[in-house]
Amino acid sequence: MAAVASRFAGLCAPLKNRRRERTPGVFIHSLFPPASSSSSPYTKLASHCQFFHRFTTRMESRGSIDTNEGLVEQLKQYGAIQSSKVAEVMKTINRALFVPEGCPAYLDSPMPIGYNATISAPHMHATCLELLKEHLQPGMRALDIGSGTGYLTACFALMVGPHGHAVGVEHIPELVASSISSIKQSAAASLLKDGVLSVHVGDGRLGWPELAPYDAIHVGAAAPEIPPALLEQLKPGGRMVIPVGSYFQDLKVVDKNPDGSISIHSETSVRYVPLTSLCTQLQGY
Protein backbone atom coordinates (compact mmCIF):
# COMPACT_ATOMS: atom_id res chain seq x y z
CA MET A 1 0.00 0.00 0.00
CA ALA A 2 2.85 2.38 0.75
CA ALA A 3 4.27 1.73 -2.69
CA VAL A 4 0.93 2.51 -4.30
CA ALA A 5 0.63 5.69 -2.26
CA SER A 6 4.06 6.74 -3.44
CA ARG A 7 3.09 6.19 -7.06
CA PHE A 8 -0.08 8.23 -6.55
CA ALA A 9 1.93 11.07 -5.06
CA GLY A 10 4.18 11.15 -8.11
CA LEU A 11 1.35 10.97 -10.61
CA CYS A 12 -0.64 13.64 -8.82
CA ALA A 13 2.22 16.14 -8.52
CA PRO A 14 1.39 19.59 -9.90
CA LEU A 15 1.65 19.79 -13.66
CA LYS A 16 4.08 22.70 -13.30
CA ASN A 17 6.66 20.34 -11.81
CA ARG A 18 6.23 17.56 -14.33
CA ARG A 19 5.14 19.01 -17.66
CA ARG A 20 8.61 18.41 -19.09
CA GLU A 21 8.42 14.75 -18.13
CA ARG A 22 5.69 13.91 -20.64
CA THR A 23 3.37 12.65 -17.94
CA PRO A 24 1.32 9.50 -18.66
CA GLY A 25 -2.23 10.29 -19.71
CA VAL A 26 -4.13 7.51 -17.96
CA PHE A 27 -3.62 5.40 -14.84
CA ILE A 28 -3.00 1.69 -15.21
CA HIS A 29 -6.16 0.27 -13.67
CA SER A 30 -4.17 -2.03 -11.36
CA LEU A 31 -3.15 0.99 -9.32
CA PHE A 32 -6.53 0.68 -7.63
CA PRO A 33 -7.08 -1.92 -4.89
CA PRO A 34 -9.09 -4.97 -5.94
CA ALA A 35 -12.71 -5.14 -4.94
CA SER A 36 -14.52 -8.34 -4.14
CA SER A 37 -15.41 -10.37 -7.21
CA SER A 38 -19.01 -10.38 -6.01
CA SER A 39 -19.19 -6.60 -5.91
CA SER A 40 -21.30 -4.74 -8.44
CA PRO A 41 -19.56 -2.39 -10.91
CA TYR A 42 -20.91 0.55 -8.94
CA THR A 43 -19.53 -0.80 -5.64
CA LYS A 44 -16.13 -1.34 -7.25
CA LEU A 45 -16.13 2.12 -8.76
CA ALA A 46 -17.04 3.69 -5.41
CA SER A 47 -14.23 1.73 -3.76
CA HIS A 48 -11.73 2.98 -6.34
CA CYS A 49 -12.86 6.58 -5.95
CA GLN A 50 -12.66 6.38 -2.16
CA PHE A 51 -9.14 4.97 -2.41
CA PHE A 52 -8.16 7.75 -4.82
CA HIS A 53 -9.76 10.42 -2.64
CA ARG A 54 -7.77 9.43 0.47
CA PHE A 55 -4.52 10.31 -1.30
CA THR A 56 -5.65 13.29 -3.36
CA THR A 57 -7.06 15.08 -0.32
CA ARG A 58 -3.48 15.32 0.97
CA MET A 59 -2.84 17.74 -1.88
CA GLU A 60 -5.23 20.35 -0.51
CA SER A 61 -2.43 22.13 1.32
CA ARG A 62 -0.85 22.85 -2.09
CA GLY A 63 -3.96 24.69 -3.23
CA SER A 64 -6.98 22.89 -4.67
CA ILE A 65 -9.00 23.76 -7.76
CA ASP A 66 -12.74 23.68 -7.13
CA THR A 67 -14.19 25.11 -10.35
CA ASN A 68 -14.04 24.16 -14.01
CA GLU A 69 -12.84 27.65 -14.91
CA GLY A 70 -10.09 27.37 -12.31
CA LEU A 71 -8.94 24.10 -13.87
CA VAL A 72 -8.77 25.71 -17.31
CA GLU A 73 -6.78 28.64 -15.96
CA GLN A 74 -4.34 26.22 -14.30
CA LEU A 75 -3.89 24.32 -17.57
CA LYS A 76 -3.26 27.60 -19.39
CA GLN A 77 -0.71 28.65 -16.78
CA TYR A 78 1.24 25.43 -17.17
CA GLY A 79 1.09 25.44 -20.98
CA ALA A 80 -1.22 22.49 -21.59
CA ILE A 81 -3.78 24.88 -23.10
CA GLN A 82 -2.21 27.22 -25.63
CA SER A 83 -5.14 28.49 -27.69
CA SER A 84 -8.25 30.48 -26.88
CA LYS A 85 -10.31 27.95 -28.86
CA VAL A 86 -9.36 25.04 -26.61
CA ALA A 87 -9.70 27.17 -23.47
CA GLU A 88 -13.21 28.19 -24.50
CA VAL A 89 -14.48 24.68 -25.18
CA MET A 90 -12.99 23.28 -21.97
CA LYS A 91 -14.61 26.08 -19.98
CA THR A 92 -17.93 25.42 -21.69
CA ILE A 93 -18.00 21.65 -21.11
CA ASN A 94 -17.97 21.17 -17.34
CA ARG A 95 -15.76 18.20 -16.45
CA ALA A 96 -17.73 17.63 -13.24
CA LEU A 97 -20.65 16.30 -15.28
CA PHE A 98 -18.45 13.51 -16.64
CA VAL A 99 -16.56 12.40 -13.51
CA PRO A 100 -18.12 9.74 -11.25
CA GLU A 101 -19.53 10.94 -7.96
CA GLY A 102 -16.94 10.79 -5.21
CA CYS A 103 -13.98 11.61 -7.45
CA PRO A 104 -12.50 15.14 -7.44
CA ALA A 105 -13.70 16.65 -10.72
CA TYR A 106 -11.07 19.34 -11.21
CA LEU A 107 -7.91 17.54 -10.19
CA ASP A 108 -5.45 17.17 -13.06
CA SER A 109 -5.40 13.39 -12.91
CA PRO A 110 -7.22 10.54 -14.64
CA MET A 111 -10.15 8.95 -12.83
CA PRO A 112 -11.67 5.44 -12.83
CA ILE A 113 -15.08 5.25 -14.50
CA GLY A 114 -15.73 1.55 -14.01
CA TYR A 115 -15.36 -1.48 -16.32
CA ASN A 116 -11.55 -1.23 -16.25
CA ALA A 117 -11.78 2.13 -18.00
CA THR A 118 -10.75 5.69 -17.10
CA ILE A 119 -11.37 9.29 -18.03
CA SER A 120 -8.07 10.88 -19.02
CA ALA A 121 -6.41 13.65 -17.03
CA PRO A 122 -7.47 17.16 -18.07
CA HIS A 123 -3.99 18.00 -19.36
CA MET A 124 -4.22 15.03 -21.75
CA HIS A 125 -7.61 16.18 -23.00
CA ALA A 126 -6.13 19.63 -23.53
CA THR A 127 -3.13 18.15 -25.35
CA CYS A 128 -5.32 16.16 -27.74
CA LEU A 129 -7.62 19.12 -28.38
CA GLU A 130 -4.62 21.32 -29.17
CA LEU A 131 -3.23 18.70 -31.57
CA LEU A 132 -6.59 18.35 -33.34
CA LYS A 133 -7.95 21.90 -33.21
CA GLU A 134 -7.24 22.73 -36.87
CA HIS A 135 -9.18 19.61 -37.83
CA LEU A 136 -12.14 20.48 -35.62
CA GLN A 137 -13.28 23.52 -37.54
CA PRO A 138 -17.00 24.27 -38.03
CA GLY A 139 -18.60 21.82 -40.44
CA MET A 140 -15.95 19.11 -40.03
CA ARG A 141 -16.42 15.53 -38.83
CA ALA A 142 -14.73 14.03 -35.77
CA LEU A 143 -14.55 10.47 -34.45
CA ASP A 144 -13.83 9.67 -30.79
CA ILE A 145 -12.82 6.04 -30.27
CA GLY A 146 -13.21 4.70 -26.72
CA SER A 147 -15.42 7.66 -25.91
CA GLY A 148 -15.96 6.54 -22.30
CA THR A 149 -17.74 9.28 -20.38
CA GLY A 150 -18.37 11.30 -23.55
CA TYR A 151 -16.42 14.34 -22.33
CA LEU A 152 -14.12 14.71 -25.32
CA THR A 153 -16.90 13.81 -27.77
CA ALA A 154 -18.91 16.72 -26.36
CA CYS A 155 -15.91 19.03 -26.79
CA PHE A 156 -15.53 17.90 -30.40
CA ALA A 157 -19.21 18.58 -31.07
CA LEU A 158 -18.95 22.17 -29.82
CA MET A 159 -15.89 22.77 -31.99
CA VAL A 160 -17.35 21.37 -35.24
CA GLY A 161 -20.66 23.10 -34.57
CA PRO A 162 -24.19 22.51 -35.87
CA HIS A 163 -23.06 21.84 -39.45
CA GLY A 164 -20.45 19.25 -38.47
CA HIS A 165 -20.70 15.89 -36.74
CA ALA A 166 -18.99 14.35 -33.71
CA VAL A 167 -19.23 10.59 -33.25
CA GLY A 168 -18.32 8.63 -30.13
CA VAL A 169 -17.76 4.86 -30.23
CA GLU A 170 -17.57 2.84 -27.00
CA HIS A 171 -17.98 -0.94 -26.68
CA ILE A 172 -19.43 -0.95 -23.15
CA PRO A 173 -23.18 -0.25 -23.36
CA GLU A 174 -23.40 1.01 -19.78
CA LEU A 175 -20.77 3.68 -20.50
CA VAL A 176 -22.58 4.71 -23.67
CA ALA A 177 -25.81 5.14 -21.70
CA SER A 178 -24.15 7.12 -18.91
CA SER A 179 -22.23 9.30 -21.39
CA ILE A 180 -25.44 10.22 -23.18
CA SER A 181 -27.01 11.10 -19.82
CA SER A 182 -24.03 13.34 -18.97
CA ILE A 183 -24.06 15.03 -22.37
CA LYS A 184 -27.76 15.82 -21.94
CA GLN A 185 -26.83 17.86 -18.85
CA SER A 186 -23.98 19.68 -20.62
CA ALA A 187 -23.65 22.58 -23.02
CA ALA A 188 -23.63 20.05 -25.88
CA ALA A 189 -27.18 18.84 -25.14
CA SER A 190 -28.77 20.63 -28.09
CA LEU A 191 -26.19 19.16 -30.48
CA LEU A 192 -27.04 15.67 -29.21
CA LYS A 193 -30.75 16.37 -29.70
CA ASP A 194 -30.17 17.65 -33.23
CA GLY A 195 -28.05 14.65 -34.20
CA VAL A 196 -24.83 16.60 -34.58
CA LEU A 197 -23.38 14.55 -31.72
CA SER A 198 -23.96 10.80 -31.51
CA VAL A 199 -22.56 8.01 -29.34
CA HIS A 200 -22.69 4.37 -30.42
CA VAL A 201 -21.97 0.93 -29.02
CA GLY A 202 -19.31 -0.67 -31.18
CA ASP A 203 -15.78 -1.98 -31.53
CA GLY A 204 -13.65 1.14 -31.84
CA ARG A 205 -10.94 -0.74 -33.69
CA LEU A 206 -13.35 -0.82 -36.63
CA GLY A 207 -14.15 2.88 -36.42
CA TRP A 208 -17.59 4.07 -37.51
CA PRO A 209 -17.72 3.81 -41.31
CA GLU A 210 -21.28 5.10 -41.63
CA LEU A 211 -20.13 8.73 -41.31
CA ALA A 212 -16.58 8.42 -42.68
CA PRO A 213 -14.34 10.02 -43.74
CA TYR A 214 -13.34 12.06 -40.69
CA ASP A 215 -11.26 15.22 -40.46
CA ALA A 216 -10.22 14.32 -36.91
CA ILE A 217 -9.94 10.97 -35.12
CA HIS A 218 -9.06 10.60 -31.45
CA VAL A 219 -8.37 7.24 -29.84
CA GLY A 220 -8.59 7.09 -26.06
CA ALA A 221 -6.87 3.73 -25.53
CA ALA A 222 -3.53 2.29 -26.62
CA ALA A 223 -3.42 0.07 -29.69
CA PRO A 224 -0.50 -2.30 -30.37
CA GLU A 225 -0.50 -0.83 -33.88
CA ILE A 226 -2.64 1.71 -35.72
CA PRO A 227 -5.90 -0.03 -36.77
CA PRO A 228 -6.16 -0.13 -40.59
CA ALA A 229 -9.87 0.72 -40.46
CA LEU A 230 -9.11 4.03 -38.73
CA LEU A 231 -6.47 4.93 -41.32
CA GLU A 232 -8.99 4.16 -44.05
CA GLN A 233 -11.65 6.33 -42.42
CA LEU A 234 -9.32 9.30 -41.99
CA LYS A 235 -9.97 11.95 -44.61
CA PRO A 236 -7.11 13.17 -46.85
CA GLY A 237 -5.87 16.28 -45.07
CA GLY A 238 -7.16 14.88 -41.76
CA ARG A 239 -5.36 14.00 -38.52
CA MET A 240 -5.56 11.18 -36.00
CA VAL A 241 -4.16 11.20 -32.45
CA ILE A 242 -3.65 7.71 -31.04
CA PRO A 243 -1.54 6.12 -28.28
CA VAL A 244 0.41 3.19 -29.71
CA GLY A 245 2.31 0.48 -27.85
CA SER A 246 1.93 -2.07 -25.07
CA TYR A 247 3.87 -1.33 -21.90
CA PHE A 248 5.86 1.45 -23.55
CA GLN A 249 3.51 3.78 -25.42
CA ASP A 250 3.80 6.90 -27.52
CA LEU A 251 1.09 9.35 -28.44
CA LYS A 252 1.25 9.26 -32.23
CA VAL A 253 0.08 12.07 -34.50
CA VAL A 254 -1.01 10.61 -37.82
CA ASP A 255 -1.55 12.96 -40.75
CA LYS A 256 -3.08 11.77 -44.01
CA ASN A 257 -1.67 13.94 -46.77
CA PRO A 258 -3.86 15.19 -49.65
CA ASP A 259 -2.43 12.46 -51.91
CA GLY A 260 -3.42 9.77 -49.39
CA SER A 261 0.09 9.11 -48.07
CA ILE A 262 0.61 8.91 -44.31
CA SER A 263 2.97 10.90 -42.08
CA ILE A 264 3.45 9.90 -38.44
CA HIS A 265 5.35 11.47 -35.57
CA SER A 266 5.50 10.80 -31.83
CA GLU A 267 4.28 13.62 -29.63
CA THR A 268 4.99 12.26 -26.15
CA SER A 269 5.28 9.12 -24.04
CA VAL A 270 2.03 8.10 -22.36
CA ARG A 271 0.34 5.33 -20.42
CA TYR A 272 -3.20 4.46 -21.53
CA VAL A 273 -5.41 1.45 -20.92
CA PRO A 274 -5.35 -0.94 -23.91
CA LEU A 275 -7.59 -0.76 -26.95
CA THR A 276 -8.92 -4.30 -26.93
CA SER A 277 -12.01 -6.46 -27.18
CA LEU A 278 -14.91 -6.14 -24.78
CA CYS A 279 -14.29 -9.57 -23.24
CA THR A 280 -10.61 -8.88 -22.69
CA GLN A 281 -11.28 -5.50 -21.11
CA LEU A 282 -13.75 -6.93 -18.63
CA GLN A 283 -11.56 -9.85 -17.56
CA GLY A 284 -11.21 -9.82 -13.77
CA TYR A 285 -13.65 -6.95 -13.33
Secondary structure per residue as TSV (DSSP state, phi and psi in degrees):
chain	resnum	aa	ss	phi	psi
A	1	M	-	360.0	-38.2
A	2	A	H	-63.5	-36.7
A	3	A	H	-66.1	-41.1
A	4	V	H	-64.3	-41.6
A	5	A	H	-60.4	-40.9
A	6	S	H	-62.0	-41.0
A	7	R	H	-66.6	-38.9
A	8	F	H	-60.7	-43.9
A	9	A	H	-60.4	-39.2
A	10	G	H	-69.3	-42.6
A	11	L	H	-70.1	-28.2
A	12	C	T	-95.0	7.3
A	13	A	S	-60.9	150.5
A	14	P	-	-54.8	140.8
A	15	L	H	-57.5	-30.7
A	16	K	H	-58.4	-33.8
A	17	N	H	-87.7	-8.9
A	18	R	H	-135.3	9.6
A	19	R	G	-66.3	-23.4
A	20	R	G	-80.6	-10.1
A	21	E	G	-90.6	-0.5
A	22	R	-	57.1	63.8
A	23	T	-	-60.6	139.2
A	24	P	-	-56.1	145.4
A	25	G	S	-84.5	-25.6
A	26	V	S	-141.7	141.4
A	27	F	-	-66.1	145.8
A	28	I	-	-70.6	132.6
A	29	H	G	-61.6	-26.0
A	30	S	G	-69.1	-6.4
A	31	L	G	-63.0	-24.8
A	32	F	S	-88.4	145.2
A	33	P	-	-67.2	144.9
A	34	P	-	-68.3	141.7
A	35	A	-	-98.6	165.7
A	36	S	-	-59.5	142.1
A	37	S	T	-64.0	-19.0
A	38	S	T	-88.5	-4.4
A	39	S	S	-71.8	149.4
A	40	S	-	-75.2	162.5
A	41	P	H	-55.8	-35.0
A	42	Y	H	-71.1	-37.7
A	43	T	H	-64.6	-42.9
A	44	K	H	-62.6	-44.2
A	45	L	H	-62.9	-42.8
A	46	A	H	-61.9	-39.8
A	47	S	H	-62.2	-43.6
A	48	H	H	-63.3	-43.8
A	49	C	H	-65.6	-38.4
A	50	Q	H	-64.8	-41.4
A	51	F	H	-60.7	-46.3
A	52	F	H	-62.0	-42.7
A	53	H	H	-64.0	-35.6
A	54	R	H	-59.1	-34.1
A	55	F	H	-89.2	-37.0
A	56	T	H	-71.6	-26.2
A	57	T	G	-65.6	-21.1
A	58	R	G	-67.7	-15.2
A	59	M	G	-83.4	-7.5
A	60	E	G	-57.8	-33.4
A	61	S	G	-64.7	-18.9
A	62	R	G	-84.4	-9.3
A	63	G	-	106.5	108.2
A	64	S	-	-94.6	156.3
A	65	I	-	-105.2	125.4
A	66	D	-	-121.5	12.1
A	67	T	S	-137.5	155.6
A	68	N	H	-64.7	-39.6
A	69	E	H	-64.7	-37.4
A	70	G	H	-63.9	-38.6
A	71	L	H	-61.6	-45.1
A	72	V	H	-62.6	-41.9
A	73	E	H	-63.9	-37.8
A	74	Q	H	-63.7	-44.0
A	75	L	H	-65.4	-33.1
A	76	K	H	-68.1	-42.9
A	77	Q	H	-60.4	-38.4
A	78	Y	T	-93.4	4.5
A	79	G	T	88.1	0.8
A	80	A	S	-69.7	-36.9
A	81	I	-	-102.5	123.9
A	82	Q	-	-118.2	-12.5
A	83	S	S	-123.0	151.1
A	84	S	H	-66.5	-29.8
A	85	K	H	-64.0	-46.6
A	86	V	H	-69.5	-39.8
A	87	A	H	-59.4	-42.7
A	88	E	H	-64.7	-45.6
A	89	V	H	-69.6	-35.3
A	90	M	H	-74.0	-24.6
A	91	K	H	-73.9	-34.8
A	92	T	H	-75.1	-39.0
A	93	I	S	-93.3	107.7
A	94	N	-	-75.3	115.3
A	95	R	G	-58.6	-29.5
A	96	A	G	-59.4	-27.6
A	97	L	G	-71.4	-16.2
A	98	F	G	-114.5	3.2
A	99	V	S	-106.1	132.4
A	100	P	-	-56.9	146.4
A	101	E	T	-58.7	135.2
A	102	G	T	100.9	-13.6
A	103	C	S	-101.3	141.4
A	104	P	-	-68.3	116.8
A	105	A	T	-68.9	-32.2
A	106	Y	T	-109.8	14.9
A	107	L	S	-79.9	137.6
A	108	D	S	-80.7	68.2
A	109	S	S	-148.4	154.9
A	110	P	-	-69.7	160.0
A	111	M	E	-133.4	146.3
A	112	P	E	-71.9	140.8
A	113	I	E	-123.1	10.8
A	114	G	E	92.9	164.1
A	115	Y	T	60.8	33.5
A	116	N	T	59.0	32.5
A	117	A	E	-123.4	165.9
A	118	T	E	-139.6	162.5
A	119	I	E	-101.6	131.4
A	120	S	-	-63.5	160.4
A	121	A	-	-64.2	147.8
A	122	P	H	-53.6	-37.2
A	123	H	H	-68.1	-26.5
A	124	M	H	-75.3	-37.7
A	125	H	H	-60.6	-44.4
A	126	A	H	-62.0	-42.7
A	127	T	H	-59.5	-46.9
A	128	C	H	-67.5	-38.4
A	129	L	H	-64.4	-39.8
A	130	E	H	-64.1	-41.3
A	131	L	H	-67.8	-28.0
A	132	L	H	-103.7	-4.6
A	133	K	G	-57.7	-33.7
A	134	E	G	-73.2	-13.2
A	135	H	G	-108.4	13.4
A	136	L	S	-123.0	39.8
A	137	Q	-	-78.6	158.2
A	138	P	T	-51.3	133.5
A	139	G	T	90.8	-7.8
A	140	M	-	-86.2	171.1
A	141	R	E	-116.5	136.0
A	142	A	E	-129.8	142.6
A	143	L	E	-121.6	127.7
A	144	D	E	-115.2	106.3
A	145	I	E	-90.8	132.3
A	146	G	T	70.5	51.1
A	147	S	-	-68.3	-17.9
A	148	G	T	56.0	-116.0
A	149	T	T	-75.6	-13.6
A	150	G	S	89.3	2.6
A	151	Y	H	-60.0	-53.1
A	152	L	H	-70.6	-32.2
A	153	T	H	-61.1	-40.9
A	154	A	H	-64.2	-41.2
A	155	C	H	-60.9	-44.1
A	156	F	H	-59.1	-43.1
A	157	A	H	-61.6	-42.0
A	158	L	H	-63.1	-37.4
A	159	M	H	-73.9	-37.5
A	160	V	H	-82.6	-19.6
A	161	G	-	74.9	-176.8
A	162	P	T	-66.8	-15.0
A	163	H	T	-102.9	3.8
A	164	G	S	-106.8	-161.5
A	165	H	E	-154.6	135.1
A	166	A	E	-120.4	126.0
A	167	V	E	-119.3	128.1
A	168	G	E	-106.6	138.7
A	169	V	E	-127.7	125.7
A	170	E	E	-143.9	132.3
A	171	H	S	-89.4	-0.1
A	172	I	-	-102.6	110.4
A	173	P	H	-55.9	-37.3
A	174	E	H	-64.1	-36.3
A	175	L	H	-70.9	-36.1
A	176	V	H	-61.1	-46.4
A	177	A	H	-62.0	-45.1
A	178	S	H	-69.5	-33.4
A	179	S	H	-67.0	-39.6
A	180	I	H	-63.6	-40.5
A	181	S	H	-61.7	-42.0
A	182	S	H	-66.7	-43.3
A	183	I	H	-61.2	-36.6
A	184	K	H	-62.8	-23.5
A	185	Q	T	-91.6	-6.3
A	186	S	S	-99.4	179.5
A	187	A	T	-70.1	-8.5
A	188	A	T	-95.7	8.3
A	189	A	H	-57.9	-43.5
A	190	S	H	-66.5	-31.7
A	191	L	H	-71.3	-33.8
A	192	L	H	-65.6	-45.2
A	193	K	H	-62.2	-38.0
A	194	D	T	-83.5	-3.4
A	195	G	T	85.5	4.0
A	196	V	S	-69.6	-33.7
A	197	L	E	-113.8	131.3
A	198	S	E	-142.2	147.0
A	199	V	E	-127.3	132.3
A	200	H	E	-128.8	149.6
A	201	V	E	-82.5	124.5
A	202	G	S	-178.1	169.3
A	203	D	-	-83.2	108.8
A	204	G	G	-61.1	-23.5
A	205	R	G	-64.3	-19.2
A	206	L	G	-97.4	-2.1
A	207	G	-	69.0	-151.7
A	208	W	-	-143.6	83.0
A	209	P	G	-64.6	-19.9
A	210	E	G	-57.6	-31.7
A	211	L	G	-115.5	10.6
A	212	A	-	-68.9	157.0
A	213	P	-	-86.7	162.6
A	214	Y	E	-113.3	140.9
A	215	D	E	-74.6	-31.5
A	216	A	E	-137.4	133.6
A	217	I	E	-128.8	129.6
A	218	H	E	-118.6	135.7
A	219	V	E	-118.8	123.8
A	220	G	-	-98.3	19.1
A	221	A	S	-148.5	156.6
A	222	A	B	-86.5	125.3
A	223	A	B	-98.4	145.6
A	224	P	S	-63.9	-28.3
A	225	E	S	-152.6	164.2
A	226	I	-	-69.7	121.6
A	227	P	-	-61.2	128.6
A	228	P	H	-57.4	-35.1
A	229	A	H	-62.5	-35.0
A	230	L	H	-72.6	-37.8
A	231	L	H	-61.7	-41.1
A	232	E	H	-65.0	-36.6
A	233	Q	H	-84.8	-4.0
A	234	L	E	-80.0	129.7
A	235	K	E	-73.2	142.4
A	236	P	E	-54.7	128.8
A	237	G	E	91.5	-4.6
A	238	G	E	-90.8	174.6
A	239	R	E	-138.5	140.3
A	240	M	E	-120.7	140.0
A	241	V	E	-117.4	121.3
A	242	I	E	-148.3	131.1
A	243	P	E	-75.9	133.8
A	244	V	E	-128.6	134.3
A	245	G	E	133.9	174.2
A	246	S	S	-104.9	-96.0
A	247	Y	S	-73.3	-45.7
A	248	F	S	-94.6	122.9
A	249	Q	E	-128.0	148.4
A	250	D	E	-126.0	142.4
A	251	L	E	-81.5	110.6
A	252	K	E	-94.1	139.3
A	253	V	E	-108.4	116.4
A	254	V	E	-111.7	116.1
A	255	D	E	-108.9	129.3
A	256	K	E	-96.7	115.8
A	257	N	-	-71.7	160.9
A	258	P	T	-54.6	-29.2
A	259	D	T	-85.7	3.9
A	260	G	S	92.6	-8.6
A	261	S	-	-72.5	160.2
A	262	I	E	-115.3	134.4
A	263	S	E	-119.8	134.3
A	264	I	E	-132.2	134.6
A	265	H	E	-138.0	156.2
A	266	S	E	-91.7	128.7
A	267	E	E	-90.4	-41.7
A	268	T	E	-168.1	161.4
A	269	S	E	-83.4	140.5
A	270	V	E	-141.4	174.0
A	271	R	-	-139.4	103.1
A	272	Y	-	-112.9	160.1
A	273	V	-	-68.1	156.4
A	274	P	B	-76.4	147.6
A	275	L	-	-85.1	108.6
A	276	T	-	-146.8	-172.7
A	277	S	-	-75.8	162.7
A	278	L	H	-61.8	-45.5
A	279	C	H	-62.1	-42.8
A	280	T	H	-65.6	-40.4
A	281	Q	H	-63.4	-36.4
A	282	L	H	-88.6	-0.9
A	283	Q	T	-59.0	126.7
A	284	G	T	80.6	2.3
A	285	Y	-	-93.3	360.0
